[in-house]
Amino acid sequence: MSRCNLLIFKQKAMLLNISYNRSKTKEKIDKEVGKPFTLLARMKLNGTGSPKLHITDTSIDIHNLLVLDNNANTCNVEMRPNGIIVMFRSLLETYALVIPYYKLHLYKGKAEEYSIYRDHSKIKVRADTPAIHKYFKKILDYKADNALTQIGDL
């Protein structure tokens, strides 16, 4: 396998099919973003899951999965201690884009749209309710409060 192919394979490695209960896939996700919050931690955060998000734009690898069926393109986001998981369905399969906080880039482009990036993967979602804006603010606040110490902070 050439170096170029290996590099492309590594970049797509965290777009996973999570339809089946496979221990290796679960271990990969837990290693990347941590185990799910405990019940008490979820209550303190007032929940860790997002409302239903309508996808408006994606990178080519995710787009190729979403065009396989004619269903509405929606996703949801789950917070974890060290990152987030963006989950969406295509055909009868469930896929997850696993993003640790240090690779998460979250932008508010238009007034009612957020862009979620990890390396070369992106998902843009419509934010047409206050609950969605509140949820993304919660992610950014949690990321800021629990980020690793930066050199500038010393």
N, C-alpha and C positions, 0 to 999 in steps of 0.2 A: 504494500500500500504506500503510495507516495505521500510526501509530507503535506501537500495541498489537500489531498483527500482526508488525511488524518485530522487536519485542522478543521475542515468543514464538518466532519463527524463529531468532533468535540463540541463545536458550537451548537449543534442541534441536539446534543445529548440530553438537555433538560426539558425537551418537549416530549413528554412521556404519555403512552397509552396506559391509563389507570383503570380500564374497564374490568380487569380481572384482578383478583386478590393474590398478587405475587409478592412474596416476601422480599425479593431483591429490589423490586421497584419501590416498595415501602421503605426499605433501608436507605436507598438513594435519596429519596425525598427527605427522610428524617435527618440524614447526614447533612444535606444542603440547607434546610430551613428549620430544623429542629422538630421535635415531637409536638403534637397538638397541645394547645393550652389546656390546663386542668379546668374543671368545672368552676372552681372558685375564681381562677384568673379570668375566665370568660365572663363571669358575672361582674367582676371589677371593671372590665373593659366595656361592659354593656354589649357584649356580643363580639364575635370575631369574623362573622361572615357578612358579605355584602348583599344588598338587594340585587334583583335581576338587572344585569347590565346589557344594553343593546350594543353590539359591535358595529362600528361604522367603517373601520379600516384596519388592515392587518399587514404584516410582512408576508412575503411570498410563500414561505413554508407553511404558515398557518392558513393563509388564503387557499392554498391547494387542498387543505383538508376541509375547509368550510364549504367549498363549491361542490362537493360531492353529493350534497343533498339539497332539497329545496326548502328546508325548514328555516325559521327565523334564526339569525345568528345572534345568540346570546351567550353570556358567560357569567360567572360569579367569581369572587375573590375571597380567599380564606387567609386570614392573618395567622402567622406562626411566630414563635419567639425570635427567629433569625431571618425571616423573610416572608414572602407571600406566595400563594399558589393561585394562578388564574386557570380556572377550569371551564371547558366548553365541550359541546357534543358535536359529533359529525357522524352521520349514518347512525349506527347503534353503538358507537364507541365513545368513551369519555377520554378527553385529553387534558393534560395539565402542563402549563408552562410554569416551571419552578424558578423563582427569582429570590436569591438571598438579598438582604438589604443593601449590602455593599455593591451589588450590581443593579439595583433598582433605580431607574430614572423615571420619575413621575412628573409629567408636565400638564398644565392646564392651558390648552391652546386657545380654542374659542371659548365663549362664555359658557357653553353647555357641552364641553367635550374634554375628556382627560386622555392622555397618552401614556401607556405603560410600556417601558422598554427594558429589555435585558439583552446586552450585546447587540446582535443584529435582528432580534425578534421584537416585534412591536404589536400592540393591540390598542386601538383607539376605541373608546366607549362614550356613548351619549350620557350626559349627566343632566337630566331634565327634571329632577326632583331634589328638594333640600336634603333628603336622606342620603342620596348618593354623594353630594358635596360633603356632608358631615362624615361619611365613611372614609373618603379619601383624606380628609383632614386628620382623622384618627390614625390612619396609616402613617402619614407624614410626621405627626406628633410622636407616635410610638417609635418610629425610626430614629428621630432626633434624640429622644430620651435614652434610647438603648444602643446608640451607635458606639463603635469602638473609639477609644481615645485617639484623637488626631494630634499630630505634632504641634500644630498651632495652639492646642489647648494646654500644653505643658508650660 
